[in-house]
Amino acid sequence: MTEVAMLINGEAHPSADGRTFSTYEPARGSTLAEVARATTDDVDAAVSAARTALSGAWAKTSPAKRSRMLARLAQLIEGQADALAELESRNNGKPKWQCLAEIRQAVSDLDLFAGAAQHIYGRSFAVNPSVLSYTLREPVGVCAAIIPWNYPLMMATWKLAPALAAGCTLVLKPASATPLTALELGKLALEAGIPAGVFNVVTGPGAEVGEALAGHRWIDKIAFTGETGTGRRIATIAAQGLKRVSLELGGKSPNLVFADADIDAAVLGSLWAIYYSAGQSCEARSRILVEESAHDRFVEAFAGKAAALRIGDPLLDETQVGSMVSRSQAETVLGFVDAAVQDGARLVTGGALDGELGPELDARAYVRPTVLDGVANDSRIGQEEVFGPVVTVTTFTDEAEAVKLANDVRYGLAATIWTGDSARGLRVAARVRAGTVGVNQPFAAFPGVPFGGFKESGYGREMSIDALDLYTEQKAVLVSTSPKPLNPFGM
Ligand code: NAD
């Protein structure tokens, strides 16, 4: 059994009291590693290291050098992409080829911010003939990043890249289900030349370690990704210290299919939009809203393809849908499906996968791609985030009703519109209340494109250079250019 330490001040750091927790390989139902369980003293040590580095080594590192280090980190990750993808896949249950795609996205994100690090500019202007003003964008300070289990390495870089580019230092807490690639990222950051203390990783349960980190008096900013309920808790903690905070939270995103769409293309794209990562995606388009006249055609084709997706060993290239992150996540998802059926939804395909996989795989950690038809938008399954491979189908009769249903949830992360009428695509895109809207394509997140939520999906935008705003404070400097003393009292 591998024992894994945290990374604090550039060193492998076991827990102060020697305690550990287990992290698993869900697809096989086995334990993968024992990981240090941080105490509050360990959290304190990590924040202290980040604080020392902020005004020390990192403040002395020029933007050009920070840029080179981030680019070097991107290269190192690229060089180890296969090994990192395998580790991620084993720890998370997601197919390895999907982990590889996410690691490539992490590399692009680091490249983007490596470039941006040298272009963090202020503005200057003459306020009047006697006063010149200029602004500086200074690092916001020591940041806490708290991330979920569904895109472990990628989520870590979404925060690390802009934070370090801006000159901040960071303490990252990965989810306990998937801490391993974040710890590898820490080692690679050191190898890239990033000074000790600039990037630290602490591990352990959210309610203890996450709270101790978020509420630490020397944390200036919290970048959180996770459930909306946890985000609300983080916002409350941040409010106590008036800490800066950005929140990337849950979703219940609509996938609108108009009858004038290319239905074959809509079916293929909609499959990806919900079943990628076994539906454990914040931006999963988990509500199909389909125009009544296209309903039968669409659902028949969609459900047929959903049932044909290949479920299996996440390490095999042919696997399209891996396991859930844990057996308990699979149980939660199946609980939602059962309750929906009792509420009147029609199970078209999907549900539990009992004993249909080989002996080395834990079938209880798997859920088949599931389609629930005849779902009322205001029902529980129509409103709550399931976070599994489950899509609901609801019909609409016209564009106005489609928009109303799309917006009638508390979330607003993503949406996709399938239509053959480009004017309608643009019109509906303008009216849907979501941070990312796709038209006739299913992808929601690209480096360079701002990503984040409306409504209870959170606030703040990551992934584009706008994310630098989250990690910088503006300082205005006002300088006298007057040839004589300014004398506002007329003394
Ligand atoms: P979660 O909220 O349970 O946990 C996220 C992180 O917060 C973990 O590291 C956890 O240990 C920590 N945490 C839990 N309680 C805490 C507390 N009281 N104080 C401080 N930290 C705490 O979420 P999850 O189950 O790991 O991930 C799934 C959720 O994340 C879904 O709701 C999904 O939509 C969301 N998500 C959102 C985005 C986005 O960009 N909007 C991306 C990925 C995932």
Boltz pocket constraint, residues with backbone or C-beta under 6 A from the ligand:
constraints:
  - pocket:
      binder: B
      contacts: [[A, 146], [A, 147], [A, 148], [A, 149], [A, 150], [A, 151], [A, 173], [A, 174], [A, 175], [A, 176], [A, 204], [A, 205], [A, 206], [A, 207], [A, 208], [A, 209], [A, 210], [A, 211], [A, 214], [A, 225], [A, 226], [A, 227], [A, 228], [A, 230], [A, 231], [A, 233], [A, 234], [A, 247], [A, 248], [A, 249], [A, 250], [A, 251], [A, 281], [A, 282], [A, 283], [A, 385], [A, 387], [A, 413], [A, 452], [A, 453], [A, 457], [A, 458]]
      max_distance: 6.0
